[in-house]
Structure formats: C-alpha cells, structure tokens
Amino acid sequence: MGSAAELAAAAFMMLGFPALMLAALVPSVPAFAAAAAVTYLADHYLHRKGSYLVNRLSKVRAGLSIRFLIRQLLLILLLARLGLADNLIYYGAIACFIAFYGLQAPHGALVTLIRKRRRMPVATRNVDLASRIRIPDAPPRGLLHRSAEKMLHLDLAAVAGILVAASVESAVVGFVGIGITVGLGCLYVVALVPYVRGRKIPPNAEKVLAAVDDWLAEYRPETVLYFSGSKDSAYQVNMWLETMEQLDSKPLIILRERVILNNLAPTTVPVICVPGGVHLMNLDLSHVRVALYAANVGKNIHLLRVPTMKHVFIGHGDSDKLASVNPFSKVYDEVWTAGRAGRDRYAIADVGVRDDDIVEVGRPQLAPIQTWQGVPDGPRGGAADGRCPTVLYAPTWEGWDGNPGNTSIVLAGENIVKKLVRADPPVRVLYKPHPFTGTVSAEAKAANQRIIALVQQAGAERATDPRFEADTAAQAAAKAELTRIEARLAELSGKGTAKGDEAEATRDGLVDVARHEEIARLRAEWNSAYWRSFGSHEHRVITGAEPRLYDCFNVSDAMVSDISSVVSDFIASGKPYAVTDSAEVGVEEFKRQNTAVRAATILSNSAAELDALLDAVRDPAADPLAEDRKDLKRYLLGPDEPTSIDQFNTAVANLAIKAETRNVGQESRAAAGAAEAVPATVPGQRVAATGDDVTA
C-alpha cells in the first residue's frame, strides 16, 4: 500500500478536496488557497515517489486529470459565491480552463506519438547499430518524463492569479496568471512538435530489423541464451551472464520483454530484446547451433520451431522442487543438470524425458565458492590469537503459505543464535537473513529484530572481552580503502548509464570493456577490504546486496540454514552445515524428503544438536559427515574436475556438432532430391523455362 509518508500524503490529498468545497461554499479565499496548496503538494509528492497509490486513485475514478478538473471547478464556484459572476475574472477563468484543457489533446497526442515512434522493434545492448542506421538523440528528459503531471501543473499560475484577483478585487493579476498558464501550455505543445518530424524520428521497423540482421550476419552468433519472463524473474537470466561470457563459442542473449532488458545486470555479451514473435521468427539466426533456455515459458515456441539449432533446457537452479522435473522438458533436444541427482530426479518423476537426453554439466555459477581450507590457527579453533571459527546463520524467509517448515527464524532462530554466541570455545556469528524476511509475517519480522538485537548485544560484549584484541591500525586502513573504492565505484557507475530512452540506449549500448573489468576488480577489492575493516572475531549482522552471499560462504567455516537454494549452493564449499527441521517431521523423514540435507547436522527447534556442528568445525578429523558431504557434493553438483565451465563448454561443443551434422544431412538430402527432379539432358541441349527441349 506504500510507505507511511505516502499514505499520509494520499490522505491529505483526499481530505483536501472536501476542504476545497467547504472553502468555496463559505466562501473563504485563504482557506481555499491553503487547501489547494495541500492538494498540489500531496499530488506532486506521490508522483515524485512513483507511489502505487497514484494508480489506485485512478481505479476509483479519482485520476490525475479528474483531480485537477475538480479543483478548477471548485475555484469557479468560489468566484460565484464571492459575487464575482459578473466580473471579467470569472469569464476569464472559465475561458482559461477551457483553453487549457483544449491543449491537453495535442499535448497528449504528441507525447504518445513520440514515445511510440521511439520505441524500437528490437532493443539491443552491446550491438553496433549506430554504424548501420541513424538513431537521433532522445528528446530532453524534461519534456517527456511525467509529462501529463507537468502539463496539468501549469494551471498553478492561473489558479494563484485568480485567487489573488479575488482577494484584491482586481482582475489584472488574474489575467496575468491566466496568460502565463495558457502561454506555457502552448509553448509545451510547440516544443514537442519537432520530435515527430524530420531527422528527429528514428528509422522505421523495417530498417531497424535489416540493421540487426546485417549485424547478425557479421557477428555470426553460435550459442544463444533465450529468456522470457516477468520483471521479478530477471534473476533467472542474470545468473547465467557470467557463464555466457566464458563460452568458447560466440554467445548471444535473446530476451522477449523490455522489462527484463531494463533489469538485466551489466554484461559484455551482445543482447537483443525482441518483443514481437514475428520479428523474432524473421531474424537471421542461421549461424546459431545451440539454444539455451533458462525457463519453461510459452514464448519459447518462437525459437523452438527453428530446426537448424539444438535446444537445451538449463533451468535456473537445480533442486528438489517440482519445477525441476517439468514434463514440458520433453520438448528440448537435451536437458542439462548439475549432477547425477538431476538425472535421477527425472527418472523417478517419469515425465517422459529420456535418460539419453540428459547431460550433467555441473553448476558454473558456483565457481566463486571456495572449498574449505580448515579452521583458523589456534588451539582447537579457539580465540587465543584473537581469531575464531566463523558460523554463518542464513535462514530463508517465511514464505506465503504460513508453513512452519519454511523458516527457522520464528521457532528456532533465537535458540540458534544464543547457542552460537555463548559457545565455548567461542565462534564468530554472521547473521544474514533473507531480504524478504518479515514481509508477510509480523511474527517473523519481530523474531528477526530480536535476533539482530541478540547479535548486536553479543558483539558489544565481545568488544570488551580481553581475549580478543582488535588491530585498529589495520582496520582503519581497510576502512579508508573502502571509502576510496566506493567513491570510484560510484564514479564508474554514473558514467554512461543515463540513457534518454530505449532508442538512445540501443544506439549507445556498447559496453566499455575496460570499465566493466575495472568494476569487477574493484568489487573484489571492496569485498576483501570489507572483511578486514573489522576484527575476525566480531559478530556481524549483514543485510543488503553487499557483501554477497557467496562472499559470506567464503569467510565462514560452517553454516546454519533452512531448506532453500542456499543449502544446495553451500554444499559446493564442502564445509560442515546444519539445517533446521522447523516443522519437526523427524530426522529420517526430513532427509528422505530433502536430498540436500543428507550430509547435514539436523537441528530441532531447540538447536540442541548444534554442538555436533561446532565439534566438526573445531576438529575436522573427528567430523563424522565429512565423507558424506563429499559424496553428496559429487551427487548434486558433479565432479570437481574438469571444472564446471569446461564441462559446460564441452556440452555446447558436442551439441553444436550434432546440429551441424543434422543440417549437413538435410542439405545433402535436399540436393539429392533436386537432382532427381531435373530431367536428363544430352550434350548440346538446354532446358527452356517452359520445360520444352531447345536444340542449341
């Protein structure tokens, strides 16, 4: 419903209109002016915030134009109640508002036409279209951004002038305000006209598509990542960007929705967004041999229909969810899974996917996760040198269905954290809750706040513990380095990111590779400096995008979590982990239902079993689950060697060979068929266009 400030603004605005009516009926110019100011300011605030409430007002017949019209009609009522119905200012106000609304039609038409003409049939990133077609600059942002609101607010001069005129009983000020409003409205319309004619119009769809085909013919993409989905599903394609950048073959990303393009993470891979199915089916993709699909959606059919390439479902995660064994997967030539678990999953589900069509390629996205090197030096991982083992508590959120098994936060979270911060020998606690925690359940929100308070209190107590000494000089140097890196990242992030509109972003969307690489290097340096900016013994609550979850994995010696992809990913580290059976289904049943917990310490809501996890961290030689974790890692994610990206590239190359073999066979059969269709001729004869023999 919006923030508290937005709700307050909406309430003030809606109450302001009854106040306007009362002020007009009384009549009172000061009261009317005060109520009008409240409605103007509240309206502007809600639009500036992009509030959801603005759209809701339109649904209940209280849209933007209606609100301005009502305020203007009430101003006319005020003039009549003041006895000014025979005054020139009364007729001037009526004429002004009629003319002003008359200007709304050409203004709205021009804005719509400009936006329509500047919407590209194909939007791109990292594709050189500027050398092939001329794409003019976007209109100034001030002309089109929130244009309807800006146009309507031009009535402010007229309203203010008329109110002053009513107070001083002089029409001059009122007509000055009226002149300003009508004049500015006309100027706004005139300023838009140049952008619907001449060289300020982008080329038509035919020319844009021809330019894209020309680029495709030159680039000759070989492997395509195809994706379609909603705004909230952009993460499903973003997780594959780094893998696409590491392909041995020429990569291309094809998107179907503009909203996905707008939410796509920075990448060096060429990207083409083709909203229209007909446009996609007419693109020259003759050089593509392998198409990768990250989701099962209806629009996949627009590329699946192309027989010259092989089609592969790679998904967006490998888990025990039903989506991982969707019967729709039968439509693809192959299905790629991380490890043997994915293959077995399809066999058990018996949904028609043949075992011969499944290829195990590992999970390239997990490459940043480092394997366990053992606990820090010191007596059994203790704190004699100021260092101690680190345990990450990364629970998932409460979900939508209220199932107690979704998250450990409500029933077990405080018990887990209390046991960790009181552990002896001591450990460091990193608490990283899911960003959605508390968005559905007030109980989960309250529990999360209590856990944060526990960690912060334990941190304050540890700061006074003589067993732990902080290297203040090193921490100060790290903090200074963080400040420097953040300033440079802010500078780089601000360069070349502000695009006027889709057409301009397509024209100027070539990635600056040096800048892209510098940002990646700086983010790695930032992560290193962040962990050095505080003591290795300090408890920490970690929220926000940085540091990333995998960075937390790498500095931790163990993890406590819930059933989610977090557990599946952490298994790549080979480190000890625990999972909470919050629904209390029992250890054996819990392991039967969830493959990823078969090598975990299973916790009850009391967290009494946590000592077993801590013992494994402090003394790896006595870890009873070490071999189970190795076996489970291989089962879920495949072997460590060759690397996952090497396995992935090999799978792409093998499938490309199959596609090429199929295409060569088709061409051979077509050539043989054409030869059989040509009538036999003797030397000295040719075949006429009519089919009659003509002697030479």
BELDA-V403418 format. One line per field, one symbol per residue. burial: 1 if it has 24 or more other ideal C-beta (glycine too) atoms within 12 Angstrom, else 0. Layout:
burial=???
//
This chain:
burial=000001001101110110111011001010111011111101111110001011001000010110110111111111100101000011011101101110110011011001101111111111111001101101100011001111111111111111111100001011101111110110011011001100011110000110111011001011111111100011111111111111101111111111011001111111111111001100111011111111111011011101011111111111110011110110111111111111111100000010001111111111111001001100011110011111111111111000011111111111111111101011111111110011001001101101110110011001000001010000000100110010001001000000011111111110100001001101100110111111111111111000101111111111111111111111111111111111100000011001111111111110101101111111010010100010011111110000011011101111110111000000000000000000000000000000000000
//
